[in-house]
């Protein structure tokens, strides 16, 4: 297949579907611990902050894994990286079943988080090479695999906990990861020709020069913005199950709200992807971040069952397109041959924000006795994100290019 037909081709769309399926399976490690948190706290004891440590270390591993596995994808390809990650995640699940304390679970979740990262940033970077005109929607759909994974696994695990222990849940997830993810990874062996990457490289170089920012400086700014938005994002996503337990609604209701939130996020990511193909990554990111901040304000007066369902749906519809927008900005302004590492770095920063926010919200809960101040804390961090993106939008003036590739 030639350089002119490889991108946005029929095979590219087929590859996208396979990639999405891989993401749904491999990302399970990020969401399993959220649903299991109340059961683990009941078994091992301790405060909410201590019980949140497995999730925090999951996100630390997930963050580092996005960068490390992203670099591996640049060097070895996506198939080898995915197979190694699937095996590593299964080992982590098995180790977790032998845990006798929160500390041991946390250690296992660090490995699980690292390996589960293969289903997020590295997949986003890989699929971005296969699309040019429709890159926004392609990246958004692959990024949706993370939310679809949470929506599916949160409900499945909640049902399993009615008749099984959390150790059994880990065993089931380990088996599914190995049996399903590895064969799918083998279907992703074809690679984009070097000519297609070279074309994308020339386009990103023109954009980078017009912005007046070096790739390194832009990466640092996007990383800081990502931390801000994801500290805010983590409050509802990480603690909605525990929040519902505290209000007396039970973990099953909380899992349903999480699923609703994540399904809304899928819709938001698709809409944002379509929007990004028209407006670009920076403007799309600003829209999503602003809507997320408004949705967080809606949680403050909400406490009833119906209102929480509604606000959770609104929150999901508001914030889903934020993280994919970072990947699009990276591809618009940074070297295409370094996509795995560059996307992985920014994804690492956003996930560190989720890890920090998950723990920080729990600590605020332990100190104050409620989640009210935790929501306010999230709003403040969201404001930092909006400020950075507004500054970047004002400073960055990408130039249009002529058909000959010369800056206009």
C-alpha positions, 0 to 999 in steps of 0.5 A: 500500500502506498504512502498516499493510500495507507492513511485513512484507509480501510485497513486503518479503520479495521486496525482501529477496531482491533486496537479498541478491543485490545484497549478494553481488555488491557485497561481493566487493571486501571478500573478493577481496583476502584470497584474492589476498594470498599471490599479491601478496606473492609478486609484489611481495615485502615482509613480511606486514604490508606485504602486508596494506596493501591489505586494510587500506585496503580496510577503511578505504574500506569503513568510510568508505563505510558512513557516507558511502553510508548518508547518501546513501541517506537523501537520494537513495535506495538505487537511485541510491547502489547504481548509483554505487557499482557503477560506482565499484567497477568502476573500482577493479578496473580500476585495480588491474590496472595496479598495479606495487607494493603501494602502487598496489594499496592505492590501488585497493583504497581506492576498491574498499572505499569503493564495496563498502560500498554492499552492507553497511550501506546495504542493512541500513538500507534493509531495516530500514524494510520490517520491524517484527515480523520486523526481526531476521531481515530484517536478519540475512539481508541482513547475511548477504549479506556472508558469502555473498559471501565464501563464494562468491567465496573459492572461485571466486577460488581456482579461478581462480588455478589458471589465471589471474593476479590481474589477470584475477580483478579484471577478472572481478569488475569485469564481474560487478559492473556486469552484475549489480548495476546491474539489481538496483539498479533493482528497489529503486526503491520507497521506504517511505512517510513514515507508516511511518518516522514510526511507527518514529520514535515507537517508537525515541524511547520506547526512547531516553528509557528508556535514559537515553543520547542517540543520540550517546552510544549511537553512540559506545559502540556504535562502541567496542564494534564496534572491540573485537569486530572486531579480534578477529574479523579475526584468523581471517577475514583471516589464515586463508589465510596461516596455512594457507600457513605451516602447509604446507596451501596457499592452497586449504585456507585458502580452504576454511576461510574459506568454511566459516567464512563459511557458519557465519557465515550460519547464525549470523546467521539464528539470531541474527536469530530470537533478536533478534526475541525478546530484542532487539539488546543481549542478542543482541549479548552472546551473540554476543560471548561465544561469539566469545571462547570460539571464539578460545580454541579456536584456541590449541591447534589446528594440525592440519588437521582441528582447524582445519577444526572450529574455523573452523566453530565460529568462524563459528557463534559470531560471525556474529550480532554485526554485525547486532545493532549495526544492530538496536540502532541501529533500536531506540534511534535516529531512524528517519529517520537510519537510513542515517547512524546504521547507517553510523556504527556499521558504520564503527566495526566495519570500522575494527576489522577494518582495525586487527585485520588489520594488527595481527595481521600486525605481531604475526606479523612481530615474533613469527614466529607467529600465537599472540600475535595470537590472544591479542591478539584475545581481549583486544580481545574482552574490551573489547567484552564489558565495554561491552555488559554495562555497556550492558545493565545501564544500559539499561532499555527500557520496554514500550509500551502499544497506545496508544504510552505508556511503561509 
